[in-house]
Amino acid sequence: SHLRAWELTFAVLAILSVVIGLTAGEGTEAESWVGLEWGLTGIFAAEYVFRVWAAPARWRYIKSNLLDLASIIPPNAAHAFFDSCDSFALHQ
């Protein structure tokens, strides 16, 4: 029961994070979402670190949950990475 509630809570937070990422525009309006986006990233990072710490085989857990690891990359770093990939593709 508690595990189901925990997973449901994080599913809702993940959906909220995606919605924010997709709807936040550029400029002044986007700045208002930055704090919320970083807060959600912090929550996901703390939860991931806790799951790694609680795993009986930590390295195996990390290797088998790479998507979870990628999800805690700070939002601005992810945007910068994909922007640089777009720029690289345009120059070829």
Secondary structure as UniProt FT lines:
FT   HELIX           2..23
FT   HELIX           28..54
FT   HELIX           58..64
FT   HELIX           66..70
FT   TURN            71..72
FT   HELIX           75..90
//
